[in-house]
Amino acid sequence: MSIAYKKLIMARPTNFIEFKLCKSCNRDFNYKNFRIVKPLTSGPNKDKLVAWTDIKGGKRFGKSKDCEVTRARDRYLDNPIPQMLSNSRIRAKKNGIPHTIDSSYLEKIWPKDNKCQFLGNKF
């Protein structure tokens, strides 16, 4: 028997799934409610997919899109500084401006009540 034939025999069959249980909220969703996963681009698992297979053979993430959005929103509301710092770096790079702001500076100037000191609007 050839090695290729042995691998074919020993490979696990792929289950194509239409409905999947979200790992985060434990609700069943159609496969379209899960984000498509692309192969990893770096690290020891480069070019590997960590996902499940939908009915069309595509690879999907384990958490639903709604749960991912909720998690990102909650993380931002809990501490907006890392996202603000990342956005400012991107803007500075795009406009060719040196970026010298760090997170400690933002934490120091951020108002404790999360309101603009001039307009009184909540951030």
C-alpha positions as YAML, in Angstrom:
chain: A
units: angstrom
residues:
- id: 1
  name: MET
  ca: [0.00, 0.00, 0.00]
- id: 2
  name: SER
  ca: [1.25, 3.48, -0.83]
- id: 3
  name: ILE
  ca: [1.61, 6.17, 1.84]
- id: 4
  name: ALA
  ca: [-0.96, 8.38, 0.11]
- id: 5
  name: TYR
  ca: [-3.49, 5.53, 0.16]
- id: 6
  name: LYS
  ca: [-2.86, 4.89, 3.88]
- id: 7
  name: LYS
  ca: [-3.43, 8.58, 4.64]
- id: 8
  name: LEU
  ca: [-6.70, 8.46, 2.69]
- id: 9
  name: ILE
  ca: [-7.90, 5.47, 4.68]
- id: 10
  name: MET
  ca: [-6.82, 6.89, 8.04]
- id: 11
  name: ALA
  ca: [-8.22, 10.42, 7.52]
- id: 12
  name: ARG
  ca: [-11.29, 11.33, 9.53]
- id: 13
  name: PRO
  ca: [-14.42, 11.95, 7.51]
- id: 14
  name: THR
  ca: [-15.52, 15.57, 7.32]
- id: 15
  name: ASN
  ca: [-18.92, 16.33, 8.81]
- id: 16
  name: PHE
  ca: [-20.66, 19.15, 6.95]
- id: 17
  name: ILE
  ca: [-22.80, 21.10, 9.41]
- id: 18
  name: GLU
  ca: [-25.69, 23.48, 8.71]
- id: 19
  name: PHE
  ca: [-26.58, 24.40, 12.31]
- id: 20
  name: LYS
  ca: [-23.97, 24.81, 15.03]
- id: 21
  name: LEU
  ca: [-23.99, 25.50, 18.75]
- id: 22
  name: CYS
  ca: [-22.21, 28.78, 19.57]
- id: 23
  name: LYS
  ca: [-19.38, 28.19, 22.07]
- id: 24
  name: SER
  ca: [-20.13, 31.47, 23.80]
- id: 25
  name: CYS
  ca: [-23.92, 31.64, 24.24]
- id: 26
  name: ASN
  ca: [-24.82, 27.95, 23.70]
- id: 27
  name: ARG
  ca: [-27.53, 28.74, 21.14]
- id: 28
  name: ASP
  ca: [-27.99, 27.01, 17.79]
- id: 29
  name: PHE
  ca: [-27.36, 29.19, 14.73]
- id: 30
  name: ASN
  ca: [-27.29, 28.65, 10.98]
- id: 31
  name: TYR
  ca: [-23.74, 28.39, 9.62]
- id: 32
  name: LYS
  ca: [-24.12, 31.83, 7.98]
- id: 33
  name: ASN
  ca: [-24.15, 33.41, 11.47]
- id: 34
  name: PHE
  ca: [-20.51, 32.37, 11.99]
- id: 35
  name: ARG
  ca: [-17.51, 34.23, 10.58]
- id: 36
  name: ILE
  ca: [-15.43, 32.57, 7.85]
- id: 37
  name: VAL
  ca: [-11.97, 31.58, 9.09]
- id: 38
  name: LYS
  ca: [-8.84, 32.13, 7.03]
- id: 39
  name: PRO
  ca: [-5.61, 30.15, 7.47]
- id: 40
  name: LEU
  ca: [-3.18, 31.46, 10.10]
- id: 41
  name: THR
  ca: [-0.46, 33.63, 8.54]
- id: 42
  name: SER
  ca: [2.32, 33.24, 11.11]
- id: 43
  name: GLY
  ca: [3.52, 31.23, 14.06]
- id: 44
  name: PRO
  ca: [4.00, 27.49, 14.50]
- id: 45
  name: ASN
  ca: [0.51, 26.74, 13.13]
- id: 46
  name: LYS
  ca: [1.00, 28.76, 9.93]
- id: 47
  name: ASP
  ca: [-1.42, 27.83, 7.11]
- id: 48
  name: LYS
  ca: [-3.61, 25.77, 9.47]
- id: 49
  name: LEU
  ca: [-7.32, 26.29, 10.00]
- id: 50
  name: VAL
  ca: [-8.82, 26.13, 13.47]
- id: 51
  name: ALA
  ca: [-12.48, 25.84, 12.61]
- id: 52
  name: TRP
  ca: [-15.46, 23.64, 11.81]
- id: 53
  name: THR
  ca: [-16.77, 22.84, 8.33]
- id: 54
  name: ASP
  ca: [-20.10, 24.20, 7.09]
- id: 55
  name: ILE
  ca: [-22.40, 22.49, 4.53]
- id: 56
  name: LYS
  ca: [-20.59, 24.17, 1.63]
- id: 57
  name: GLY
  ca: [-17.16, 23.02, 2.80]
- id: 58
  name: GLY
  ca: [-16.10, 26.42, 4.17]
- id: 59
  name: LYS
  ca: [-14.40, 26.82, 7.52]
- id: 60
  name: ARG
  ca: [-16.17, 28.81, 10.25]
- id: 61
  name: PHE
  ca: [-15.27, 30.30, 13.65]
- id: 62
  name: GLY
  ca: [-16.68, 28.68, 16.81]
- id: 63
  name: LYS
  ca: [-18.45, 31.78, 18.15]
- id: 64
  name: SER
  ca: [-21.34, 33.49, 16.39]
- id: 65
  name: LYS
  ca: [-20.91, 36.95, 14.88]
- id: 66
  name: ASP
  ca: [-23.33, 38.41, 17.46]
- id: 67
  name: CYS
  ca: [-21.28, 37.02, 20.35]
- id: 68
  name: GLU
  ca: [-18.05, 38.32, 18.82]
- id: 69
  name: VAL
  ca: [-19.55, 41.83, 18.45]
- id: 70
  name: THR
  ca: [-20.88, 41.76, 22.01]
- id: 71
  name: ARG
  ca: [-17.51, 40.64, 23.37]
- id: 72
  name: ALA
  ca: [-15.64, 43.38, 21.46]
- id: 73
  name: ARG
  ca: [-18.15, 46.04, 22.59]
- id: 74
  name: ASP
  ca: [-17.92, 44.94, 26.24]
- id: 75
  name: ARG
  ca: [-14.12, 44.89, 26.10]
- id: 76
  name: TYR
  ca: [-14.12, 48.42, 24.61]
- id: 77
  name: LEU
  ca: [-16.60, 49.74, 27.18]
- id: 78
  name: ASP
  ca: [-14.55, 48.19, 29.99]
- id: 79
  name: ASN
  ca: [-11.30, 49.84, 28.80]
- id: 80
  name: PRO
  ca: [-11.37, 51.97, 25.61]
- id: 81
  name: ILE
  ca: [-7.73, 53.08, 25.86]
- id: 82
  name: PRO
  ca: [-6.07, 50.19, 23.93]
- id: 83
  name: GLN
  ca: [-8.47, 50.64, 21.00]
- id: 84
  name: MET
  ca: [-8.07, 54.43, 21.03]
- id: 85
  name: LEU
  ca: [-4.28, 54.06, 21.07]
- id: 86
  name: SER
  ca: [-4.38, 51.62, 18.16]
- id: 87
  name: ASN
  ca: [-6.64, 53.95, 16.15]
- id: 88
  name: SER
  ca: [-4.36, 56.93, 16.81]
- id: 89
  name: ARG
  ca: [-1.31, 54.95, 15.64]
- id: 90
  name: ILE
  ca: [-3.10, 54.01, 12.42]
- id: 91
  name: ARG
  ca: [-4.13, 57.63, 11.77]
- id: 92
  name: ALA
  ca: [-0.61, 58.91, 12.49]
- id: 93
  name: LYS
  ca: [0.97, 56.37, 10.15]
- id: 94
  name: LYS
  ca: [-1.57, 57.15, 7.42]
- id: 95
  name: ASN
  ca: [-0.85, 60.90, 7.69]
- id: 96
  name: GLY
  ca: [2.94, 60.52, 8.09]
- id: 97
  name: ILE
  ca: [2.94, 61.98, 11.62]
- id: 98
  name: PRO
  ca: [5.22, 60.61, 14.35]
- id: 99
  name: HIS
  ca: [3.26, 58.81, 17.08]
- id: 100
  name: THR
  ca: [4.52, 59.50, 20.61]
- id: 101
  name: ILE
  ca: [1.40, 58.83, 22.70]
- id: 102
  name: ASP
  ca: [1.46, 55.83, 25.04]
- id: 103
  name: SER
  ca: [-1.22, 54.20, 27.18]
- id: 104
  name: SER
  ca: [0.03, 55.72, 30.46]
- id: 105
  name: TYR
  ca: [-0.45, 59.22, 29.01]
- id: 106
  name: LEU
  ca: [-3.98, 58.42, 27.88]
- id: 107
  name: GLU
  ca: [-4.84, 56.94, 31.28]
- id: 108
  name: LYS
  ca: [-3.53, 60.09, 32.95]
- id: 109
  name: ILE
  ca: [-5.63, 62.52, 30.85]
- id: 110
  name: TRP
  ca: [-8.78, 60.35, 30.58]
- id: 111
  name: PRO
  ca: [-11.65, 61.84, 32.67]
- id: 112
  name: LYS
  ca: [-12.83, 59.59, 35.50]
- id: 113
  name: ASP
  ca: [-16.53, 60.16, 34.69]
- id: 114
  name: ASN
  ca: [-16.03, 59.33, 30.94]
- id: 115
  name: LYS
  ca: [-17.39, 62.75, 29.93]
- id: 116
  name: CYS
  ca: [-15.90, 65.45, 27.72]
- id: 117
  name: GLN
  ca: [-14.68, 68.29, 29.93]
- id: 118
  name: PHE
  ca: [-15.79, 70.93, 27.41]
- id: 119
  name: LEU
  ca: [-19.08, 69.63, 26.00]
- id: 120
  name: GLY
  ca: [-20.20, 67.36, 28.84]
- id: 121
  name: ASN
  ca: [-20.95, 64.53, 26.38]
- id: 122
  name: LYS
  ca: [-20.36, 60.97, 27.53]
- id: 123
  name: PHE
  ca: [-17.65, 59.13, 25.60]
...
